[in-house]
Amino acid sequence: MTEKKRRNVGIKVLPTEKQVALWRVKVKAGSLAWLLEPDAENPAVRYLALRDLTGLSCTHPELVKAKENGFATGPIARVLEAQRPAGYWVKPGAGYSPKYTGTVWSLALLAQLGADVSEPRVLRAAEYVLEKTVAPVGWFSYNGTNSGVIHCHAGYLGESMHMLGLGDDPRVNKAIELQARLITGEGIAEGGSDNPLRYYRYTFGSNFICGANGGKPCAWGAAKAMKAMTAVPEHKRTPIMVEAINKGTAFFLGTDLTKCNFPYREGGKVSANWLKFGFPNFYISDMLEVLEILSRFGRGGDPRLENAWQLVMDKQDAAGRWPMEYSYNGKIWSNIEAKGKPSKWVTLRVLRTLKAAFPG
């Protein structure tokens, strides 16, 4: 990247460069104002922008009102309308099926939309998921059994529980701690052992190894597992979590994120979604999500991320907005914006990531 391009991006990528003082000047004028506009279709965007980007206290009247609006109408309301009285969606059980409208998908969507357990229906759903998806050994499982642990599924559930307000629940803490142990290998027996705390089909080795990826480390699984770790406040992270975080950081900083040169199963290839930014995020990951993760750990300004940040900024339009490049519309309970059009949700993702990386 040329010096001229670096000045245009306005992001610190080399130790010798002067970091711009405020993250807001890294984007074109109007981005934040756009997110703060009233929006009948996506009212929760305004709530999350006020909460995460402006620094308003949780008791500020404007934030309280924005939260009420976000819960009352729009996608959150439509997802909750589809919930069954017992707390699940579609059918009882662990909730992995049907994909995208089952219970775990619906709960993860609610978390990303800004819902939390102050709403009784959300609390009921979260408790239902904890009852049905925590395996006997203690980690999150797609089918509730010990063998059903998958890094992507366990990771986004762990993060979701924190986002929903259940981060202090001992079941959540134990599940994330055990996922960290699966990554580091600490206290986990080899596959085939009689010890229930062992590697299984989908996680049969340390360092993010996944059976679905041909027994090789999985970037998607690593991203989701790392998001669960980032959700835990720094002062509450155990030594095992910190070790897992270090392994994940090395994994992602070991390659140019714009190339996605991660291990693949035989015949596998880079997903086209890797360089497309969308909303929501389930087990599929993208480069922006990895930048968010690394930024939460204070590594957002690492010089090895220079190409990744340039790609992010190149997607910004003249009005400081980012497009919806992949979408789950037609698959989830509520369509969210239009693919190919400027997206408040994607722009919110970018601004939150920039703020974490370059707080000023």
C-alpha positions in Angstrom: 0.0 0.0 0.0 1.3 3.4 -0.9 1.9 6.2 1.6 -0.9 8.2 -0.1 -3.4 5.4 0.3 -2.4 5.0 4.0 -3.2 8.7 4.6 -6.5 8.3 2.8 -7.5 5.3 5.0 -6.4 7.2 8.1 -5.6 4.1 10.1 -2.5 3.3 12.1 -0.9 0.2 10.5 2.7 0.8 11.1 4.4 1.6 14.4 6.1 4.7 12.9 2.9 6.3 11.7 1.0 8.8 13.8 -2.4 7.4 14.8 -5.4 9.5 14.1 -6.8 10.8 17.5 -10.4 9.7 17.1 -11.9 6.7 15.5 -14.7 8.8 14.0 -12.5 10.6 11.6 -11.6 7.4 10.0 -14.9 7.2 8.2 -16.6 9.7 6.0 -18.9 12.2 7.5 -22.5 11.1 8.1 -22.0 7.5 9.1 -22.9 7.8 12.8 -25.6 10.4 12.1 -27.2 7.9 9.7 -27.2 5.2 12.3 -28.8 7.5 14.8 -31.7 8.5 12.6 -35.1 7.0 13.6 -35.8 3.9 11.6 -39.1 2.1 11.7 -37.8 -1.0 10.0 -34.7 -1.4 12.1 -35.2 0.6 15.3 -32.6 -1.4 17.3 -29.8 0.0 15.2 -30.3 3.4 16.8 -30.3 1.8 20.3 -27.1 -0.1 19.7 -25.4 2.9 18.0 -26.3 5.1 21.0 -25.2 2.4 23.5 -21.9 1.4 21.7 -20.8 4.4 19.8 -21.8 7.6 21.7 -21.0 6.6 25.3 -24.5 7.3 26.8 -25.1 5.7 30.2 -27.5 2.8 30.4 -29.9 5.1 32.3 -29.9 8.0 29.9 -33.5 8.7 28.9 -32.7 8.8 25.2 -31.0 5.4 25.4 -33.8 3.9 27.5 -36.4 5.1 25.0 -34.4 3.8 22.0 -34.2 0.4 23.7 -37.9 0.3 24.2 -38.5 1.1 20.6 -36.1 -1.5 19.5 -37.9 -4.2 21.4 -41.4 -3.1 20.5 -41.2 -3.1 16.7 -39.0 -4.4 13.9 -37.0 -7.6 13.8 -36.8 -8.3 17.6 -40.6 -8.1 17.9 -41.1 -10.4 14.8 -38.7 -13.0 16.2 -40.4 -13.0 19.5 -43.8 -13.3 17.9 -42.7 -16.7 16.5 -41.6 -18.1 19.9 -43.6 -20.9 21.5 -44.8 -20.4 25.1 -42.3 -22.8 26.5 -39.4 -20.7 25.2 -38.4 -22.5 22.0 -38.9 -21.9 18.3 -40.5 -24.4 15.8 -40.0 -27.6 17.8 -38.7 -28.6 21.3 -35.2 -29.9 21.9 -31.7 -28.6 21.5 -32.8 -26.2 18.8 -30.1 -26.6 16.1 -32.8 -27.8 13.7 -34.3 -26.3 11.6 -31.4 -24.3 10.5 -31.8 -20.5 11.0 -35.3 -20.6 12.5 -34.6 -23.2 15.3 -34.2 -22.1 18.9 -30.4 -21.6 19.0 -30.4 -19.6 15.8 -33.3 -17.4 16.9 -31.7 -16.7 20.2 -28.4 -15.8 18.6 -30.2 -13.5 16.2 -32.0 -11.8 19.1 -28.6 -11.2 20.8 -27.1 -9.6 17.7 -30.2 -7.4 17.4 -29.7 -6.0 20.9 -32.3 -8.0 22.8 -31.5 -9.0 26.4 -33.0 -10.9 29.3 -34.8 -7.8 30.7 -37.5 -9.0 28.3 -39.1 -12.1 29.9 -39.5 -14.0 26.7 -35.8 -13.6 26.0 -35.0 -14.9 29.4 -37.3 -17.8 28.9 -35.6 -18.7 25.7 -32.1 -18.3 27.1 -32.9 -20.6 30.0 -34.5 -23.1 27.6 -31.3 -23.2 25.5 -29.1 -23.6 28.6 -31.2 -26.5 29.7 -31.2 -28.2 26.3 -27.7 -27.5 24.9 -25.3 -27.7 27.8 -23.9 -31.3 27.7 -23.5 -33.4 30.8 -19.8 -32.6 30.8 -20.5 -28.8 30.7 -19.8 -27.5 27.2 -22.3 -26.2 24.7 -23.5 -29.0 22.3 -25.6 -28.8 19.2 -27.6 -31.9 20.3 -27.1 -31.7 24.1 -24.7 -34.7 24.2 -21.0 -34.6 25.1 -20.0 -35.5 21.5 -22.0 -32.7 19.9 -19.5 -29.9 20.7 -18.5 -27.8 17.7 -16.4 -24.7 18.0 -18.6 -22.5 15.8 -21.9 -23.5 17.5 -20.4 -23.4 21.0 -18.7 -20.1 20.3 -21.7 -18.1 19.1 -23.8 -19.5 21.9 -21.2 -18.4 24.5 -21.0 -14.9 23.0 -24.8 -14.7 22.8 -25.3 -15.6 26.4 -23.0 -12.7 27.4 -24.7 -10.3 25.0 -28.1 -11.3 26.4 -27.0 -10.6 30.0 -26.2 -14.1 31.3 -22.5 -13.8 31.4 -22.3 -14.4 35.1 -24.3 -17.6 34.9 -22.0 -20.4 36.1 -23.2 -22.7 33.3 -22.1 -20.1 30.7 -18.7 -19.6 32.4 -18.0 -23.3 32.6 -19.0 -23.9 29.0 -16.6 -21.2 27.7 -13.8 -22.4 30.0 -14.2 -25.9 28.7 -14.2 -24.7 25.1 -10.9 -22.9 25.9 -9.6 -26.2 27.2 -10.6 -27.9 23.9 -8.4 -25.3 22.2 -5.4 -25.6 24.4 -5.7 -29.3 25.2 -5.4 -28.6 29.0 -7.2 -31.4 30.9 -8.8 -32.9 27.7 -8.3 -36.6 27.1 -7.5 -38.1 23.7 -10.4 -39.3 21.5 -11.5 -42.8 22.3 -10.7 -42.5 26.0 -13.3 -43.5 28.6 -13.0 -40.0 30.1 -16.1 -38.0 29.1 -13.9 -34.9 29.1 -12.2 -35.9 25.8 -12.0 -34.9 22.2 -15.0 -36.1 20.0 -15.9 -36.2 16.4 -16.1 -32.5 15.6 -13.4 -31.3 18.0 -10.9 -34.1 18.0 -7.8 -32.1 18.6 -6.5 -28.8 20.0 -5.9 -25.6 18.1 -9.4 -25.4 16.5 -9.2 -28.8 14.8 -12.6 -29.7 13.4 -13.9 -32.9 11.9 -16.0 -31.0 9.4 -12.8 -29.4 8.1 -11.1 -32.7 7.5 -9.3 -32.8 10.8 -7.7 -29.4 10.2 -8.0 -26.1 12.2 -11.1 -24.3 11.1 -11.1 -20.5 10.7 -14.8 -20.2 11.2 -14.7 -22.3 14.3 -11.7 -20.3 15.6 -13.5 -17.0 15.0 -16.6 -18.1 16.9 -14.7 -19.6 19.8 -12.6 -16.4 20.0 -15.8 -14.3 20.1 -16.9 -16.3 23.2 -13.6 -15.5 24.8 -13.9 -11.8 23.9 -17.3 -11.7 25.5 -15.8 -12.5 28.9 -14.6 -9.3 30.6 -10.8 -9.2 30.7 -10.6 -9.4 34.5 -12.8 -12.6 34.5 -10.8 -14.5 31.9 -9.1 -17.6 33.3 -5.5 -18.5 32.4 -6.8 -21.2 30.1 -9.0 -18.6 28.3 -6.0 -16.3 27.9 -3.9 -19.1 26.4 -6.8 -20.0 24.0 -6.9 -16.3 23.0 -3.2 -16.3 22.3 -3.5 -19.3 20.1 -6.4 -17.8 18.2 -4.5 -14.5 17.8 -1.5 -16.3 16.4 -3.7 -18.3 14.1 -5.3 -15.2 12.5 -2.2 -13.0 12.5 -0.3 -15.8 10.8 -1.8 -15.0 7.4 -3.0 -12.1 5.3 -6.7 -12.0 6.1 -7.6 -10.8 2.6 -6.1 -14.1 1.3 -7.7 -16.4 3.8 -4.8 -18.9 3.5 -6.2 -21.2 6.3 -6.1 -25.0 6.3 -8.9 -26.6 4.3 -10.1 -30.2 4.1 -9.2 -32.0 0.9 -10.9 -30.3 -2.0 -12.0 -27.3 0.1 -11.6 -23.7 -0.8 -12.1 -20.2 0.5 -15.7 -19.4 1.0 -16.9 -16.5 -1.1 -18.5 -15.1 2.0 -15.1 -14.5 3.7 -14.7 -11.1 2.0 -18.4 -10.2 2.1 -19.8 -8.4 5.1 -23.4 -9.0 6.1 -25.7 -9.4 9.0 -26.4 -11.4 11.1 -23.4 -13.7 11.8 -24.0 -17.3 12.6 -21.5 -20.1 12.1 -20.2 -18.5 8.9 -17.5 -15.9 9.6 -16.0 -13.1 7.6 -12.9 -11.0 7.7 -14.6 -8.1 9.4 -15.6 -10.4 12.3 -11.9 -11.4 12.8 -10.9 -7.8 12.8 -13.5 -7.2 15.5 -12.1 -10.0 17.6 -8.5 -8.9 17.2 -9.4 -5.3 18.0 -11.1 -6.4 21.2 -7.8 -7.9 22.3 -5.9 -4.7 21.5 -4.4 -6.0 18.3 -6.4 -4.0 15.8 -3.5 -1.8 14.9 -1.1 -4.7 14.1 0.8 -4.0 10.9 -0.1 -7.4 9.5 -3.7 -6.2 9.3 -2.9 -3.4 6.9 -4.4 -5.1 3.8 -7.5 -6.1 5.7 -8.2 -2.6 6.9 -7.7 -1.3 3.4 -10.3 -3.7 2.1 -12.7 -2.6 4.8 -12.3 1.1 4.0 -12.5 0.5 0.2 -16.0 -0.9 0.7 -17.2 2.5 2.2 -19.3 4.6 -0.2 -19.2 8.3 -0.6 -21.8 8.8 2.3 -19.8 6.7 4.7 -22.0 3.6 4.5 -21.2 0.0 4.0 -23.3 -2.4 1.8 -25.1 -5.6 2.8 -23.1 -8.2 0.8 -24.6 -11.4 2.2 -28.0 -11.9 3.7 -30.1 -14.4 5.5 -33.4 -12.9 4.2 -35.9 -15.6 3.5 -34.2 -17.9 5.9 -34.8 -16.2 9.3 -37.9 -14.9 11.0 -37.5 -11.3 9.8 -35.9 -10.0 6.6 -33.3 -7.4 7.4 -32.5 -4.7 4.9 -31.7 -5.5 1.2 -28.7 -7.3 -0.2 -26.5 -5.0 -2.3 -27.8 -1.8 -0.6 -26.3 0.4 2.0 -26.8 -1.4 5.4 -27.1 0.2 8.8 -26.3 -3.1 10.4 -23.1 -3.7 8.5 -22.1 0.0 9.0 -22.7 -0.5 12.7 -20.5 -3.6 12.7 -17.7 -1.6 11.0 -17.9 1.4 13.3 -17.9 -0.7 16.4 -14.8 -2.6 15.1 -13.0 0.7 14.3 -13.8 2.0 17.7 -12.4 -1.1 19.4 -9.3 -0.9 17.2 -8.6 2.8 17.3 -10.4 4.3 20.3 -8.2 7.5 20.3 
